[in-house]
Amino acid sequence: MGAYVSKAQCQSFHSISLDCTVTNATDTTPYRVIGGLHHGEFEPNPDVAGVGVLYAFFSVACLALATSATYLILQLTKFMKFTGMSAGVKDDEDRSTYRTTWADIFEAIILSCSDQQVFTSGAYALALRYAQGCSISAYHYNIVANMMLITCATHLMSVTVVSQYWKHKLLAIFRTLLISGLYIVTALLLTNQNAGLDLRWPTDPPKAGDDDTLLVLPAACFQGDKSTFDATLVDTFGRGGEHLAIDAIGNSSPNNHIVGWNFFILIILWYGFAIIAEFLRYWYRFARNNPRNRRTAFSRWILRAFWSYQFIGASFCIVAIAMSYKYIQDLRRWMDHSPWIHRQPDGTNPENDASSFGQFVPLLLILLTVFTVLQLIGGKFLHLSTSEVLLVN
């Protein structure tokens, strides 16, 4: 959460009493009563775990993935020049005539997808901290944390693939500040799952038919009075490279098993590579602007190595997004078949209905990316039509 929220803090600062008790099964109740809830009493939250929210996040991420893959593959063909290192040299000449290139269109789509998810995730982070910090369940908390992880991976892909990310300096700085805050919030969300007092935070999706789970408890029930952020970072990076590689990255278990923690660490490390790559781009542009270095600034194999860096980064983001999506789907699938959730009178799960107000917002935001694509393509074809008229005349 934006800050640490525990059961004691909910009672002290918000006057909210949480029921974190677990009552064993009895003859009259043949299952454990968790948090005072009986089967059929767990309240759904479609604005967090609704099918519309999930598909909005995943469809935007998929569009960014497909666009990035197409963009990189086309650069290996005769249809598009490699833009990774040479951006800002020949591209600047094209942009001086206010023409929209196909590279502009691909990169604008990727950036639009990233920006959309950043703002949507920011809204969820604020709501989670200030509106639902004491009421959100561990089940819904785990879903939000992995949606934030999808956003981090989508943005990392834009930084890796988009060559003109820093063309507009003020806008790029604003994006960087926003995503830095989002990365910090995501780290807090994930490290909170490392908390464990008498109750261990449940992170793994239960197996089919396993209804004895603590996922229905409020997330604050698992957190003490002190944040586990510092301890988790020390446990991850402070115990040597072997622990980092095997436990934190390999098993995603700095202490408690945190689903997605390994991907988050790799995202942060790859973000460092992206920063180094930006310095290489600037060096290359400086060298290309010097007439004596135009032919010898970088050899062909350096350019191919940079393309490989972009391709590997995009591939890693694909894996991170796919695994996060699978985890969310596994959680939702288990809850959909469990006896805990409170269903509609017709027996349906409200989280499978995309008609709630909170789900319309992320779904309609997808249209922003559609409008961006249509505007850029329209500008491109307008330029082509104008060029043909001039040639005819």
N, C-alpha and C positions, 0 to 999 in steps of 0.2 A: 504494500500500500504506500501511499505517499509518505506515510510515517507508520510506525509500528502501532498496531491496534490489538489490545489484549482484552480478556474478559474483565480484568480489574479496571482498565481504563474506560471501558464501555459503561461500567457501573459508576465510576467516579465522575467522569466528564459528561456523559450523555444520559445518565440515569436509566440505563438499559440493563436489565438483568437477563443474563443468558443462562439457559438450562443446558449444562454440559454433562449431565448425568447419563450413565449407561446402566440400565436395569436388566438383569438376566432374565431369561425366559422362565415362565411359570406354567402351571397347569392350565390356567385360564388364558394366558398369552404365550403361545408356543414360539415366540421369537423375542429377541432383545428389544426393549423400548429405548430408543436412542434420542437423547435430548428432549425427552418427554413426548416424542413423536411415535405414533403407531402407524402401521401400514396404511397408506392412503392419505396421510396428513402432511407429507412434505410438499411445501408450496413451490410450484414451478416458477421460473423467471424467464419468460420468453424474450424479454429485452436484452438478456445476457446470453442465454443458451438456445434461443429460438433458431429454427432452421433458416429463417431469412437472414439473420445476423451472420450465421456461419457461412452461408452461400455468398453473401455480399463480400465478406473478407476473402474467401477462397477464390471467388471468380475474379476479383481485382488482382490478387496475387498471380493467378493463372494467366491473366492477360499480360501482366508484366513479364512473367516467365516466357510465354510464347513469343512476345515481341523481342525480348532480349536474345532468345535462341535464334530467331529468324534474322535479326540484325547482325549477329556475330557470324552466322553461316553465310549470309550474303556478302560479307566482307572477304570471303575466300573465293568469290566468283568475280567475273568480269562486270557484273552489274553494279557493284558498289566498291569504292576504294576503302582501304583500311583507314579507319578514323581514330583508332586508339591513341596513337602517338602523334599523328600528324594534324590532329584537330587544332584549330587556332592558327594554322599556316595557310593551307589552301582553303579551308572552310571560311576563314576570315575574309578572303577575297570574294567568295560567293556571297557572304552575308553583307558585304558592303554594297551590293546591288539590290539588297532587300529581297532576295529570292529565297523561297522555301525549298530546301533540299529534302530528299528522301531520308537522309540521316536525321534532319531536324524532326521529321514526323515520328520516326522510331523513338528518338530520344525523348520527345515531348510526351509520348504515350507512357513510357517507362516512368518519367518523373511525375506525371499526373497520377498514375497508380500509387506511387510512393506517397505523394502528398495527401491523397485521399485517405490512405490508411493511417498516416501520422495523425491527422486531425481527428479521425474517428476513434483511434486508440487513445488519444489524449482525453477525449470526452469520457471514455470508459474508465480511464485511470482516475479522473477527478470524481466521477460518480462513485467509484469503488472506495475512494478514500473518505469522501465527505458525506455521501448520501447512504451508502450501504456498507460502510466499514464494519459495523457491529452486527449487521443482519445477514450478510452474504454467507452462504454455506461453503464448505470446503469443496463441494462438487462444482459449484458455479465459479468459485475462486480459481480452481485449476483450469477451467475453460478460459477464463479471462487471461490468465497468465500465458497460456499458449497462443491465444489470439494476438497478444502483444508480441510474442516471439515471431509470429508470422509477419507482423509489421516490421520488426527489426530486420528480418531476412529480406523483405521486399525492398527496404531502403538501402540495405547493403548492396543489393543487386544494382540499384540505380547508381550508387557511387562507383561501383566497379565498372559498369558497362558504359554509362553516359560520359562522353568525352567533353561535353560542354557544361558540365555540372558547375564549374566555377566561372563561366563566362560572365554572368551577372553577379558581381561580387556581393552586393548587399543581400540579394535574394538567397544566394548560397550560404551566407553567414546566418541568415534567419533560419534557413532549413537546418543548418548544422546545430544551432542552439536548440531548436525544437527536438531534433532527433536525439541530441545528447540528454535532454531531460527525459525523453521517452526511454532511452537505454537505462538511465538511472532508475526510473520507476519499474522497468521490467526486472532489473537486478533485485530490487526490493521485493517485488512480487515473488520471485523465485526463491530468494534466500529466506523469506518468511516461511516457506515450506520446509525449511531445515529445522524449524522450531519443534520442540518436543519436550513436554514436561511429563505428566502422567500419561498423556495421550500422544501417540505418535501420529504426525500428519499423514493421512492416507493420500497417496499420489497415484498408485497403479490402478488401472480400471479393474474392478472385480470381475471374476470369471462368471460366465453365464450360470444363473441359478444360485450364485453366492450373494445372498441378500443381507448377510451379517457384516455390515460395513459402517464406518464412521463418517462417510462422505456427507451424510445429511446433517451433521453437526455444524454450527456456525464456525467459520474459519477462526474467529477470535478465541475459540475454546482451546486451540492448540498453541497459542502464543503466550509467552510469559510477559513480564514487565519490561524486559530488555530486548532490543533488536538483535537478531542473529546475523545481521549484514556483515559486520566486521569479522565475526567468528567464522562465517562461511567462506569469506575471501581468504582469511588466513589458513583455514583448513584446506582450501583448494590450491593456493599458490605457495603456502609457506612450509609445506612438508616435502619439498623436493620434486624433481621432475618425474620420478617414477609414480608417485602418488597422483600427480596431475594427469599423467598419461593414462594410468590404469583405472584409478578410482573416479576422479572428477570427470575426465573426458570419456574414458572407455565405458564405465558403469554409471556415469551421471550420478555419483553418490559421494559428495564431499563428506557427508555424514548420513543423513537420511537420503533416501532415493528421491531425487528431484527430476521429474520428467522435463527434458528440455534444457537442463543446466549445462550439459556438455555442448549442445549446439550454441547456447548463448556465449560460452567461453570462446568457442571457435569463431563466432561472429565478431566478438571484440578483437580477437587476434587478427582476423582478416581485415577488419577496419584499419588496423595499424598498417597492413600491407597496402591498403588503398591510399592512405596518407602518403606513404613512400612513393607510390605510383604517381600521385599528383605532382610531387617534386620532380620526378623523372620527366613528366610531361612538360613542365615549365622549362627544364633544362634543354629538352629536345627543341622546344619552340625557340629558345634563345639561340641554340646552335644553328637551327635552320635559317634564322634571320641574318646570320653572318654568312655572306656569300662564299667565304673560303671554306665553310663547313657544310655547305648544302649537300655535298655528295658523300662526305665521310662522317657525318654526325652519328649516324647509327647504321649498322649493317642490317641486311635482311633478316638474319637470324635473331637479332634483338627485337625487331618488329614482331616476328613470329612468337618469340618468348612472351612479349607483352600481350599478344592475342591469347596465348595459352593461359596467362594469368587471368584475363577476363573470362575465358571459358570455364576455367576451374572454379572461379568465384561464383559464376552464375550456376554451375552444376551443384556446388555446395548449397547455394540458396534453395535450389529445387528440392534437394534432399531434406533440408531443414523445414521447409514449408510443408512438404508431403508428410513428414513424420508428425509434425504438430497437428496437421489436419486429421491424420489417422487417429491420433490420441484423443482429440476432441470427439471424433465420431465414435470411438470405442466407449468413451464415457457416456455420450448421449444414447447410444444403443443399449448400454446396460441399464441406464435409468429408465428408458422407454419400456423395457421389459420387466423392470423391478416392481414390487408391490408397494414401494414407498410413495411414489409421486401421487399427488392429488389430481385426479382426472376430471374431465368434463362429465356432465350427466350421461353423454352418449359413450363414455369410456375412452375418449381420445385424449392424447397428451397435449396440453396447451402449447408446449414447446415445439410441436410439429406443425403449428399453425402460424403462418407468416403474416397474419393480418393485424397484429398488435401495432400500436403507434410507434413504439421504440424500434421496431424492425423496419418500418417504412423509411426511416431516415437513412440508414446505411444503404438500403436498397436503391433509394432514389439518388443518392450521391454517386452511384455508378454512372448516371447520366452525365455528370461533369466530365468524366473521361471520354464518353461518347462525343460530347460537344467539342472537346479539344481535338479529337481525331478528325471530325467532320470539318472543323474550321481550317486545320492545317492542310488537309487533302484538298479542300475547296480552294485555298490559296495556291497550292501547287498547280492544280489544273487551270486556274485562272492565269497563272504565269505562262504555262504551256500554250494556252490559247492565244495569249497576247504575242508570244514569240512567233507562232505560226502566222498570225496576221501581218506582223512586221516583215517576215520572210516573203510572204506573198506580194506585199506592196513593194 
